[in-house]
Amino acid sequence: MASILDRYGIKEVADVTFYKLNENGIPTYPVLYLDTLKVSTIEQTAETTEARGGKGNAPLISWDYGKEITVTLEDALFSAKSLAIMFGNGTVKSYTGDNALIMKTEVFTATATTLPVEGADASGWKHQYEGPNGKLYEKINPKFYDAAGNIVTTLVKDDKYFCTFDIKVNGKVVDVGSNTFPGTYYITGDTYARSDASGDDQFFQFIIPKAKVQSENTITLEAEGDPSVFNMNLQVLRPADGIMMKLVQYDGAEGVDPAAEGSTATIIHNHDLVPASTEVTVAAGSNKQIDVVGAATAESSNSNYVTVGAVANNKVTINGVAAGTAQVTVSDEGGNVIADLNVTVTA
């Protein structure tokens, strides 16, 4: 059993996972996993006011208010999904097919007066673009301009010209619009805490039930210095139960030494990802699916009013039979209760 005298040190950055919240504020599936962070910082601030009096006008009573918790994640690498969460609404669109084109511009010096055409080299201009991977790509819809920006029909030898062209691509697009802003997620961060007494590492996790990704972001592109990093700033919001963050230091409950010959282990998942009780309303004769992470089975307390379908993909199907109330108990693979759904069936 842990003692209040136990002491630990933390040095490693955390591996952070973002989970999508459903319409009831319950975390569902992971949308982003960050295991290349350079720094993960949690900062808590608050304002203070005091009652003062007596000789020296010393503080007598102090009140804290205006608590704020912010999280800063500094990532060495980026993905299309991380950029979508940082700058947009988290959506990444596929960009492929005949109409998937990227426009590029290049400058070349004319070696003759013949104006190049699509599909052929001429006057020092090449009809294929060499990518950073060394492959050649056909230049589509080339247009030629002089230094003043005028479209040209003939070239002057040794003059410089601009050429704009398209190339076909297979890629991904993140739309950053005037009305798209970063979303709110359930977040966990996993790292290790080292025991002062034994020197052994134990698990440490921070849990943030509701964190809003802030819109202020900067990407710096420069030739010198260290590679660019990708900062994600989060503001912790107050959920319905008032618990803004949990800090958990723990050991696995059923760990087995792999060196023990013939040893076996039973792994039970019992994540604290849903409220102890959730209110659900469904009309008689209809059904509703509820996301419960880790759900394996579900049972209704009164089948005259509510029945449940087979649990699949962390979804519990609630069937309204007749007007009334019942409780649906959701358990994980090990039979541990992970959620109670208080169901009201309307006529």
C-alpha positions as CSV (number, residue, x, y, z in Angstrom):
1,M,0.0,0.0,0.0
2,A,1.3,3.5,-0.9
3,S,2.5,5.7,2.0
4,I,2.2,9.4,2.3
5,L,6.0,9.4,2.7
6,D,6.6,7.9,-0.7
7,R,8.4,10.3,-3.0
8,Y,8.8,10.2,-6.7
9,G,10.6,12.1,-9.5
10,I,9.3,12.8,-13.0
11,K,11.7,13.5,-15.9
12,E,10.2,11.9,-19.1
13,V,7.7,13.7,-21.3
14,A,4.3,12.2,-21.7
15,D,2.7,10.3,-24.5
16,V,-0.5,12.1,-25.0
17,T,-3.8,10.8,-26.5
18,F,-6.8,12.9,-27.6
19,Y,-10.2,11.3,-27.5
20,K,-13.3,12.6,-29.3
21,L,-16.2,13.6,-27.0
22,N,-19.7,12.6,-28.0
23,E,-22.9,14.7,-27.5
24,N,-23.0,13.6,-23.8
25,G,-19.5,14.6,-23.1
26,I,-18.3,11.0,-22.9
27,P,-14.9,10.1,-24.5
28,T,-15.2,7.7,-27.4
29,Y,-12.4,6.8,-29.8
30,P,-8.8,8.2,-30.0
31,V,-8.3,10.9,-32.7
32,L,-4.6,11.8,-32.1
33,Y,-1.7,10.0,-30.5
34,L,1.5,12.0,-29.7
35,D,4.6,10.0,-28.8
36,T,7.3,12.4,-30.2
37,L,6.8,15.3,-27.7
38,K,9.8,17.3,-26.6
39,V,8.0,19.1,-23.8
40,S,4.6,18.6,-22.1
41,T,3.9,21.4,-19.5
42,I,0.9,21.7,-17.2
43,E,0.5,25.1,-15.5
44,Q,-2.1,26.1,-12.9
45,T,-2.8,29.7,-12.0
46,A,-5.3,31.5,-9.8
47,E,-6.0,35.0,-8.5
48,T,-6.0,35.8,-4.8
49,T,-7.8,38.4,-2.7
50,E,-7.2,39.1,1.0
51,A,-8.8,40.6,4.1
52,R,-6.3,42.8,5.8
53,G,-6.3,44.6,9.1
54,G,-4.6,45.3,12.4
55,K,-1.1,46.7,13.0
56,G,0.8,46.6,9.8
57,N,-2.4,45.9,7.8
58,A,-1.3,42.2,7.6
59,P,-3.3,39.7,5.6
60,L,-5.9,37.9,7.8
61,I,-7.8,35.7,5.5
62,S,-7.0,34.8,1.9
63,W,-9.4,33.6,-0.9
64,D,-8.4,32.1,-4.2
65,Y,-10.5,32.4,-7.3
66,G,-10.3,32.4,-11.1
67,K,-8.4,29.1,-11.3
68,E,-7.0,28.3,-14.7
69,I,-5.1,25.2,-15.9
70,T,-3.3,25.3,-19.2
71,V,-1.4,22.6,-21.0
72,T,1.4,23.2,-23.6
73,L,2.5,20.3,-25.9
74,E,5.7,20.9,-27.9
75,D,6.0,18.2,-30.6
76,A,9.1,17.5,-32.7
77,L,7.0,16.1,-35.6
78,F,3.6,16.8,-37.1
79,S,0.9,14.8,-38.9
80,A,-2.0,15.9,-41.1
81,K,-4.3,15.1,-38.1
82,S,-2.3,17.2,-35.6
83,L,-2.3,20.2,-38.0
84,A,-6.0,19.7,-38.5
85,I,-6.6,19.8,-34.7
86,M,-4.3,22.8,-34.2
87,F,-5.6,25.0,-37.0
88,G,-9.0,23.7,-38.0
89,N,-11.9,21.6,-36.8
90,G,-9.9,18.3,-36.8
91,T,-11.0,17.2,-40.3
92,V,-8.5,15.8,-42.8
93,K,-9.8,15.5,-46.4
94,S,-8.3,13.1,-49.0
95,Y,-7.0,15.0,-52.1
96,T,-6.6,12.6,-55.0
97,G,-7.9,12.0,-58.6
98,D,-7.6,13.8,-61.9
99,N,-8.7,17.1,-60.4
100,A,-6.2,16.9,-57.5
101,L,-3.7,19.5,-58.7
102,I,-1.1,21.7,-57.0
103,M,0.1,24.9,-58.7
104,K,3.8,25.7,-58.7
105,T,6.0,28.5,-60.0
106,E,9.5,28.5,-61.3
107,V,12.0,30.9,-62.9
108,F,14.1,30.0,-65.9
109,T,16.5,31.8,-68.3
110,A,15.5,31.5,-72.0
111,T,18.2,29.9,-74.2
112,A,16.2,30.6,-77.4
113,T,13.2,32.5,-78.6
114,T,10.8,29.6,-79.0
115,L,7.9,29.6,-76.5
116,P,7.7,26.2,-74.8
117,V,4.5,24.1,-75.0
118,E,3.1,21.5,-72.7
119,G,4.8,18.1,-73.0
120,A,8.0,19.3,-74.7
121,D,11.3,20.8,-73.7
122,A,12.2,24.1,-75.4
123,S,14.4,27.2,-74.9
124,G,15.9,26.0,-71.6
125,W,12.5,25.0,-70.1
126,K,11.9,21.4,-69.0
127,H,8.4,19.9,-69.3
128,Q,8.9,17.7,-66.3
129,Y,9.2,18.8,-62.7
130,E,11.7,17.0,-60.4
131,G,10.4,16.3,-57.0
132,P,12.4,16.0,-53.7
133,N,12.1,12.2,-54.1
134,G,14.0,12.4,-57.5
135,K,10.9,11.4,-59.5
136,L,9.8,13.4,-62.5
137,Y,6.2,14.8,-62.8
138,E,4.5,16.2,-65.9
139,K,3.9,19.9,-65.8
140,I,0.3,20.6,-66.7
141,N,-1.2,23.9,-68.0
142,P,2.1,25.8,-68.2
143,K,1.8,29.6,-68.5
144,F,4.7,31.9,-69.1
145,Y,5.2,35.5,-67.8
146,D,7.8,38.2,-68.1
147,A,9.3,40.1,-65.2
148,A,6.4,42.6,-65.3
149,G,3.8,39.8,-65.0
150,N,2.6,39.9,-68.6
151,I,1.8,36.7,-70.5
152,V,4.4,36.2,-73.3
153,T,4.0,34.7,-76.7
154,T,7.7,34.7,-77.6
155,L,10.9,34.8,-75.6
156,V,14.0,36.9,-75.6
157,K,17.2,34.9,-75.3
158,D,19.0,35.3,-71.9
159,D,16.0,37.0,-70.3
160,K,14.4,35.5,-67.2
161,Y,10.8,34.3,-67.2
162,F,8.3,33.0,-64.7
163,C,6.3,29.8,-65.5
164,T,3.3,28.6,-63.5
165,F,2.1,25.0,-63.9
166,D,0.1,22.3,-62.2
167,I,1.2,18.8,-61.1
168,K,-1.1,15.9,-60.2
169,V,-0.9,14.9,-56.6
170,N,-2.1,12.3,-54.0
171,G,-2.4,14.1,-50.7
172,K,-4.4,15.4,-47.8
173,V,-6.0,18.8,-47.2
174,V,-6.7,20.6,-44.0
175,D,-9.2,23.5,-44.6
176,V,-8.6,26.5,-42.3
177,G,-11.6,28.7,-42.7
178,S,-12.8,31.9,-41.0
179,N,-15.5,29.9,-39.2
180,T,-13.5,26.8,-38.3
181,F,-11.9,26.6,-34.9
182,P,-10.1,23.9,-32.9
183,G,-12.3,21.6,-30.8
184,T,-12.6,20.2,-27.3
185,Y,-11.2,16.7,-26.3
186,Y,-10.7,14.2,-23.5
187,I,-7.0,13.9,-23.0
188,T,-4.7,11.5,-21.2
189,G,-0.9,11.8,-20.8
190,D,1.2,8.8,-19.9
191,T,4.7,8.9,-18.4
192,Y,6.8,7.4,-15.6
193,A,7.5,8.4,-12.0
194,R,10.7,7.1,-10.4
195,S,10.6,6.0,-6.7
196,D,13.1,7.8,-4.5
197,A,13.4,4.7,-2.3
198,S,13.8,1.9,-4.8
199,G,14.8,3.7,-8.0
200,D,12.1,1.8,-9.9
201,D,9.8,3.4,-12.4
202,Q,6.0,3.4,-11.9
203,F,3.3,4.6,-14.1
204,F,2.0,8.1,-14.0
205,Q,-0.9,9.5,-15.9
206,F,-2.7,12.9,-16.1
207,I,-6.3,12.9,-17.2
208,I,-8.1,16.0,-18.5
209,P,-11.8,15.3,-19.1
210,K,-12.4,18.4,-21.1
211,A,-9.6,20.5,-22.8
212,K,-10.2,23.1,-25.5
213,V,-7.4,23.5,-28.1
214,Q,-6.5,27.1,-28.4
215,S,-6.6,28.9,-31.7
216,E,-3.3,30.8,-31.3
217,N,-0.6,28.8,-33.1
218,T,2.7,29.5,-34.8
219,I,4.8,27.5,-37.2
220,T,8.3,28.9,-37.8
221,L,10.1,27.9,-41.0
222,E,13.8,28.9,-41.0
223,A,17.0,27.6,-42.5
224,E,19.2,27.9,-39.5
225,G,19.0,26.7,-35.9
226,D,17.0,23.7,-34.6
227,P,14.1,22.1,-36.6
228,S,10.7,23.6,-36.3
229,V,8.5,22.4,-33.4
230,F,4.8,22.3,-33.3
231,N,3.1,23.8,-30.3
232,M,-0.4,22.9,-29.2
233,N,-1.9,25.0,-26.4
234,L,-4.8,23.7,-24.4
235,Q,-7.2,25.3,-21.9
236,V,-8.7,23.0,-19.3
237,L,-12.5,23.5,-19.0
238,R,-14.7,22.7,-16.0
239,P,-16.7,19.5,-16.7
240,A,-20.1,18.8,-15.1
241,D,-18.6,17.2,-12.0
242,G,-16.2,20.0,-11.4
243,I,-13.0,17.8,-11.6
244,M,-10.8,19.6,-14.1
245,M,-7.8,17.2,-13.9
246,K,-6.7,13.9,-12.3
247,L,-3.1,13.0,-11.5
248,V,-2.7,9.2,-11.1
249,Q,0.5,7.4,-9.9
250,Y,0.0,3.7,-10.1
251,D,1.3,0.2,-10.6
252,G,-0.5,-2.4,-12.8
253,A,-2.7,-4.6,-10.5
254,E,-2.0,-7.9,-12.2
255,G,1.5,-7.6,-13.6
256,V,3.4,-10.9,-14.2
257,D,7.2,-11.2,-14.4
258,P,7.9,-12.5,-18.0
259,A,10.9,-14.4,-16.6
260,A,8.6,-16.6,-14.6
261,E,8.3,-19.8,-16.7
262,G,4.8,-20.9,-17.5
263,S,3.3,-17.7,-16.0
264,T,0.0,-16.4,-17.3
265,A,-1.9,-13.2,-16.8
266,T,-5.5,-12.1,-17.2
267,I,-5.8,-8.5,-18.5
268,I,-8.9,-6.6,-17.4
269,H,-9.7,-3.2,-18.8
270,N,-11.6,-0.9,-16.5
271,H,-10.9,2.7,-17.7
272,D,-12.5,5.6,-15.9
273,L,-13.8,7.1,-19.1
274,V,-17.5,7.5,-18.4
275,P,-19.5,9.1,-15.5
276,A,-20.8,6.8,-12.8
277,S,-24.3,7.6,-14.0
278,T,-25.6,8.9,-17.3
279,E,-29.2,10.0,-18.1
280,V,-30.7,8.6,-21.3
281,T,-34.1,9.4,-22.9
282,V,-35.6,7.2,-25.7
283,A,-39.1,7.0,-27.2
284,A,-41.1,3.8,-26.9
285,G,-40.7,1.8,-30.1
286,S,-37.3,3.4,-31.0
287,N,-33.7,2.8,-30.0
288,K,-30.6,4.8,-29.3
289,Q,-26.9,3.9,-29.3
290,I,-24.7,5.1,-26.4
291,D,-20.9,5.1,-26.6
292,V,-19.2,3.5,-23.6
293,V,-15.5,2.9,-23.9
294,G,-14.6,-0.7,-22.8
295,A,-18.2,-1.9,-22.9
296,A,-18.6,-5.7,-23.4
297,T,-22.0,-6.5,-21.9
298,A,-25.1,-4.6,-20.9
299,E,-28.2,-5.6,-18.8
300,S,-31.5,-3.9,-18.2
301,S,-33.1,-3.8,-14.8
302,N,-36.7,-4.0,-16.2
303,S,-37.3,-5.5,-19.7
304,N,-40.9,-4.3,-19.6
305,Y,-39.6,-0.8,-20.3
306,V,-36.1,-1.2,-21.7
307,T,-34.2,-3.9,-23.5
308,V,-30.6,-3.8,-24.7
309,G,-29.1,-5.2,-27.9
310,A,-25.8,-6.9,-28.4
311,V,-22.8,-4.6,-27.4
312,A,-20.4,-4.0,-30.4
313,N,-17.6,-1.5,-31.0
314,N,-18.1,0.1,-27.6
315,K,-21.7,0.9,-28.4
316,V,-24.7,0.0,-26.2
317,T,-28.0,-0.1,-28.1
318,I,-31.0,1.0,-25.9
319,N,-34.5,-0.2,-27.0
320,G,-37.5,1.7,-25.7
321,V,-40.4,-0.8,-25.0
322,A,-43.0,1.2,-23.1
323,A,-43.2,4.4,-21.1
324,G,-41.3,4.0,-17.8
325,T,-37.8,3.9,-16.4
326,A,-35.1,1.3,-16.0
327,Q,-31.3,1.2,-15.3
328,V,-28.9,-0.3,-17.8
329,T,-25.7,-1.6,-16.2
330,V,-22.7,-1.7,-18.6
331,S,-19.7,-4.0,-17.8
332,D,-16.3,-4.6,-19.4
333,E,-14.8,-7.9,-20.4
334,G,-13.8,-8.7,-16.8
335,G,-17.3,-8.2,-15.5
336,N,-16.5,-4.8,-13.9
337,V,-19.3,-2.3,-14.0
338,I,-18.1,0.8,-15.9
339,A,-21.3,2.7,-16.4
340,D,-24.9,3.0,-15.2
341,L,-27.4,4.3,-17.7
342,N,-30.6,5.7,-16.2
343,V,-33.0,5.3,-19.0
344,T,-36.4,7.1,-19.3
345,V,-38.8,5.8,-22.0
346,T,-41.3,8.4,-23.3
347,A,-44.6,7.4,-24.8
